[in-house]
């Protein structure tokens, strides 16, 4: 079984997703809305998912 890794950069309304296979080949790189997160990850095989969130800058 091959192992894929997906990284998600969390934002308020949209998420950037980047996925790679075990050789480092890009599987996907796209931006999706919050409402599409569940349907996006429902349609991929089991994988490691890493989350990244940045602190918002308040002016």
N, CA, C and O atoms as a MOPAC input file, in Angstrom:
PM7 MOZYME 1SCF
protein

 N      0.84600 1    -1.17800 1     0.00000 1
 C      0.00000 1     0.00000 1     0.00000 1
 C      0.89000 1     1.24000 1     0.00000 1
 O      1.77400 1     1.37200 1     0.84700 1
 N      0.66200 1     2.13400 1    -0.93300 1
 C      1.45800 1     3.35300 1    -0.99400 1
 C      0.89300 1     4.38200 1    -0.01700 1
 O     -0.30100 1     4.39300 1     0.28200 1
 N      1.77300 1     5.23400 1     0.46500 1
 C      1.38900 1     6.22200 1     1.45800 1
 C      1.45600 1     7.61300 1     0.84800 1
 O      2.48800 1     8.01200 1     0.30700 1
 N      0.37400 1     8.33900 1     0.93500 1
 C      0.32500 1     9.71100 1     0.43500 1
 C      0.26700 1    10.66500 1     1.61600 1
 O     -0.20300 1    10.31500 1     2.69800 1
 N      0.75200 1    11.87100 1     1.38500 1
 C      0.72400 1    12.91400 1     2.41000 1
 C      0.03700 1    14.14700 1     1.81400 1
 O      0.34800 1    14.57400 1     0.70300 1
 N     -0.89400 1    14.70100 1     2.57200 1
 C     -1.59800 1    15.91000 1     2.15600 1
 C     -1.38600 1    16.99400 1     3.20100 1
 O     -1.48500 1    16.73900 1     4.40200 1
 N     -1.10000 1    18.18400 1     2.74600 1
 C     -0.97600 1    19.33000 1     3.63000 1
 C     -2.10900 1    20.29100 1     3.35300 1
 O     -2.44700 1    20.54800 1     2.19800 1
 N     -2.69400 1    20.82000 1     4.40600 1
 C     -3.79600 1    21.78100 1     4.27000 1
 C     -3.41500 1    23.05600 1     4.98800 1
 O     -3.09300 1    23.03800 1     6.17500 1
 N     -3.45300 1    24.17100 1     4.26000 1
 C     -3.24000 1    25.48200 1     4.85200 1
 C     -4.62300 1    26.07100 1     5.11000 1
 O     -5.36600 1    26.37400 1     4.17700 1
 N     -4.95200 1    26.22500 1     6.37800 1
 C     -6.28800 1    26.67300 1     6.77000 1
 C     -6.40500 1    28.18800 1     6.70900 1
 O     -5.51700 1    28.90700 1     7.16700 1
 N     -7.48400 1    28.65900 1     6.15200 1
 C     -7.81800 1    30.07800 1     6.13800 1
 C     -9.29100 1    30.20300 1     6.54000 1
 O     -9.96600 1    29.20000 1     6.77200 1
 N     -9.76500 1    31.41300 1     6.61600 1
 C    -11.13600 1    31.61900 1     7.08900 1
 C    -12.18100 1    31.02200 1     6.13800 1
 O    -13.12400 1    30.37200 1     6.58700 1
 N    -12.01800 1    31.24000 1     4.82800 1
 C    -13.04600 1    30.80700 1     3.87400 1
 C    -12.56100 1    29.78700 1     2.85700 1
 O    -13.38000 1    29.10100 1     2.24700 1
 N    -11.24100 1    29.66700 1     2.65600 1
 C    -10.72800 1    28.72000 1     1.67300 1
 C     -9.51300 1    27.99400 1     2.24100 1
 O     -8.83000 1    28.49700 1     3.13300 1
 N     -9.26200 1    26.80700 1     1.70800 1
 C     -8.14200 1    25.98800 1     2.15000 1
 C     -7.28200 1    25.64300 1     0.94300 1
 O     -7.80600 1    25.29200 1    -0.11400 1
 N     -5.97500 1    25.74000 1     1.09200 1
 C     -5.04500 1    25.30100 1     0.04900 1
 C     -4.61000 1    23.88300 1     0.38900 1
 O     -4.19600 1    23.60200 1     1.51400 1
 N     -4.70700 1    22.99700 1    -0.58900 1
 C     -4.37200 1    21.58900 1    -0.38400 1
 C     -3.26200 1    21.19700 1    -1.34500 1
 O     -3.31600 1    21.50500 1    -2.53500 1
 N     -2.25300 1    20.51300 1    -0.81400 1
 C     -1.16200 1    19.97800 1    -1.64000 1
 C     -0.94200 1    18.54000 1    -1.20600 1
 O     -0.76300 1    18.26000 1    -0.02100 1
 N     -0.95700 1    17.63000 1    -2.17100 1
 C     -0.74600 1    16.21900 1    -1.86900 1
 C      0.41200 1    15.65300 1    -2.67000 1
 O      0.61000 1    16.00900 1    -3.83100 1
 N      1.18200 1    14.76200 1    -2.03700 1
 C      2.30400 1    14.08700 1    -2.70100 1
 C      2.26600 1    12.59700 1    -2.39600 1
 O      1.80600 1    12.16900 1    -1.33700 1
 N      2.76800 1    11.80900 1    -3.36600 1
 C      2.89500 1    10.37800 1    -3.11000 1
 C      4.22100 1    10.10900 1    -2.40900 1
 O      4.95600 1    11.04600 1    -2.09700 1
 N      4.53400 1     8.84200 1    -2.16000 1
 C      5.74600 1     8.52400 1    -1.38900 1
 C      7.04500 1     8.83100 1    -2.13300 1
 O      8.10600 1     8.88000 1    -1.51000 1
 N      6.99000 1     9.03900 1    -3.45200 1
 C      8.17300 1     9.43700 1    -4.20900 1
 C      8.31300 1    10.96300 1    -4.30600 1
 O      9.28200 1    11.45900 1    -4.88100 1
 N      7.36500 1    11.69500 1    -3.75600 1
 C      7.40700 1    13.15900 1    -3.80800 1
 C      6.72500 1    13.75900 1    -5.02800 1
 O      6.80600 1    14.96700 1    -5.25100 1
 N      6.05800 1    12.93400 1    -5.81200 1
 C      5.33600 1    13.41300 1    -6.99100 1
 C      4.03600 1    14.08000 1    -6.54300 1
 O      3.28500 1    13.52600 1    -5.74000 1
 N      3.78300 1    15.27600 1    -7.07400 1
 C      2.57300 1    16.01400 1    -6.70100 1
 C      1.32600 1    15.28500 1    -7.19400 1
 O      1.21900 1    14.93500 1    -8.36900 1
 N      0.38800 1    15.06400 1    -6.27800 1
 C     -0.88900 1    14.44700 1    -6.62300 1
 C     -1.95100 1    15.49900 1    -6.88200 1
 O     -2.78900 1    15.34800 1    -7.77000 1
 N     -1.90800 1    16.56500 1    -6.09700 1
 C     -2.86400 1    17.65200 1    -6.25400 1
 C     -2.30100 1    18.91800 1    -5.63000 1
 O     -1.50100 1    18.86600 1    -4.69700 1
 N     -2.72500 1    20.03100 1    -6.15100 1
 C     -2.39800 1    21.33500 1    -5.57700 1
 C     -3.53200 1    22.25900 1    -5.97700 1
 O     -3.59600 1    22.72500 1    -7.11400 1
 N     -4.42500 1    22.51900 1    -5.03800 1
 C     -5.58500 1    23.34400 1    -5.36700 1
 C     -6.09500 1    24.06400 1    -4.13600 1
 O     -5.72700 1    23.73800 1    -3.00800 1
 N     -6.94000 1    25.04000 1    -4.36800 1
 C     -7.60200 1    25.78100 1    -3.30400 1
 C     -9.08400 1    25.43800 1    -3.36100 1
 O     -9.71200 1    25.50000 1    -4.41800 1
 N     -9.63000 1    25.07700 1    -2.20600 1
 C    -11.05000 1    24.71900 1    -2.14000 1
 C    -11.73000 1    25.53900 1    -1.05600 1
 O    -11.07100 1    26.09400 1    -0.17600 1
 N    -13.04600 1    25.60800 1    -1.12700 1
 C    -13.82100 1    26.30600 1    -0.10700 1
 C    -14.05800 1    25.37700 1     1.07700 1
 O    -13.91100 1    24.16000 1     0.96800 1
 N    -14.41900 1    25.95900 1     2.18800 1
 C    -14.68700 1    25.19100 1     3.41100 1
 C    -15.73100 1    24.10100 1     3.16700 1
 O    -15.60900 1    23.00000 1     3.70300 1
 N    -16.74000 1    24.39200 1     2.37500 1
 C    -17.81800 1    23.42700 1     2.14300 1
 C    -17.38100 1    22.21400 1     1.31800 1
 O    -18.09300 1    21.21000 1     1.30100 1
 N    -16.23500 1    22.27500 1     0.63300 1
 C    -15.76500 1    21.17600 1    -0.20700 1
 C    -14.72600 1    20.28200 1     0.47700 1
 O    -14.29800 1    19.29100 1    -0.11400 1
 N    -14.31500 1    20.60200 1     1.69400 1
 C    -13.25200 1    19.84100 1     2.36700 1
 C    -13.65500 1    18.37900 1     2.56300 1
 O    -12.90100 1    17.48100 1     2.18700 1
 N    -14.79300 1    18.13100 1     3.12800 1
 C    -15.21600 1    16.76100 1     3.40100 1
 C    -15.34800 1    15.95100 1     2.11900 1
 O    -14.86700 1    14.82000 1     2.05800 1
 N    -15.98700 1    16.50200 1     1.10100 1
 C    -16.15400 1    15.75000 1    -0.14500 1
 C    -14.81600 1    15.50500 1    -0.83800 1
 O    -14.64800 1    14.48000 1    -1.49900 1
 N    -13.86600 1    16.42100 1    -0.70100 1
 C    -12.53600 1    16.23700 1    -1.29900 1
 C    -11.80600 1    15.08000 1    -0.65100 1
 O    -11.24600 1    14.23800 1    -1.35300 1
 N    -11.79900 1    15.01500 1     0.66800 1
 C    -11.05800 1    13.96900 1     1.35600 1
 C    -11.81200 1    12.64700 1     1.42600 1
 O    -11.20400 1    11.61800 1     1.72100 1
 N    -13.08400 1    12.64400 1     1.17100 1
 C    -13.84900 1    11.40400 1     1.10100 1
 C    -13.44600 1    10.60900 1    -0.13700 1
 O    -13.52600 1     9.38000 1    -0.14000 1
 N    -13.01700 1    11.30000 1    -1.18100 1
 C    -12.71200 1    10.65700 1    -2.45700 1
 C    -11.24200 1    10.29900 1    -2.65600 1
 O    -10.84200 1     9.99900 1    -3.78100 1
 N    -10.42400 1    10.32100 1    -1.60600 1
 C     -9.02500 1     9.90800 1    -1.72600 1
 C     -8.76900 1     8.70200 1    -0.82400 1
 O     -9.47900 1     8.50200 1     0.16200 1
 N     -7.75500 1     7.89600 1    -1.16000 1
 C     -7.41400 1     6.76000 1    -0.28800 1
 C     -6.87900 1     7.26200 1     1.05700 1
 O     -6.52200 1     8.43400 1     1.17500 1
 N     -6.81800 1     6.39100 1     2.07300 1
 C     -6.27700 1     6.80000 1     3.37200 1
 C     -4.88600 1     7.41100 1     3.21300 1
 O     -4.06600 1     6.92100 1     2.43600 1
 N     -4.63200 1     8.48700 1     3.95900 1
 C     -3.37400 1     9.22500 1     3.83400 1
 C     -3.08000 1     9.96000 1     5.13700 1
 O     -3.93500 1    10.07800 1     6.01500 1
 N     -1.85200 1    10.44800 1     5.23600 1
 C     -1.48400 1    11.33500 1     6.34500 1
 C     -1.90600 1    12.74100 1     5.94700 1
 O     -1.65300 1    13.18100 1     4.82600 1
 N     -2.55200 1    13.44400 1     6.87200 1
 C     -2.98300 1    14.81700 1     6.61000 1
 C     -2.38500 1    15.72600 1     7.67200 1
 O     -2.56300 1    15.49900 1     8.86900 1
 N     -1.67400 1    16.75800 1     7.22500 1
 C     -1.05800 1    17.72300 1     8.13100 1
 C     -1.76000 1    19.06700 1     7.96800 1
 O     -2.04300 1    19.49300 1     6.84900 1
 N     -2.03600 1    19.72400 1     9.07600 1
 C     -2.72400 1    21.00600 1     9.05700 1
 C     -1.76900 1    22.13800 1     9.41600 1
 O     -0.90600 1    21.98900 1    10.28100 1
 N     -1.93700 1    23.27100 1     8.74000 1
 C     -1.15000 1    24.46100 1     9.05900 1
 C     -2.10600 1    25.64500 1     9.14300 1
 O     -2.90900 1    25.87700 1     8.23900 1
 N     -2.00900 1    26.37500 1    10.21800 1
 C     -2.85400 1    27.55500 1    10.39400 1
 C     -1.95900 1    28.70800 1    10.83700 1
 O     -1.11200 1    28.54900 1    11.71600 1
 N     -2.15300 1    29.84500 1    10.22900 1
 C     -1.36400 1    31.02200 1    10.58400 1
 C     -2.20100 1    31.95700 1    11.43500 1
 O     -3.41000 1    32.08500 1    11.23800 1
 N     -1.56800 1    32.58300 1    12.34700 1
 C     -2.25100 1    33.55500 1    13.18800 1
 C     -2.59900 1    34.78000 1    12.34100 1
 O     -1.75400 1    35.31500 1    11.62400 1
 N     -3.83600 1    35.20700 1    12.43600 1
 C     -4.26800 1    36.37300 1    11.66700 1
 C     -3.65200 1    37.64200 1    12.22300 1
 O     -3.51200 1    37.79700 1    13.43600 1
 N     -3.29600 1    38.52400 1    11.35300 1
 C     -2.74100 1    39.80000 1    11.76600 1
 C     -3.87600 1    40.80600 1    11.90900 1
 O     -4.62500 1    41.04000 1    10.96200 1
 N     -3.99700 1    41.37900 1    13.05300 1
 C     -5.06400 1    42.34500 1    13.30500 1
 C     -4.45900 1    43.74800 1    13.29400 1
 O     -3.51700 1    44.04300 1    14.03000 1
 N     -5.01200 1    44.58700 1    12.45800 1
 C     -4.50300 1    45.96100 1    12.34700 1
 C     -5.42300 1    46.92500 1    13.05100 1
 O     -5.16200 1    48.12800 1    13.06600 1

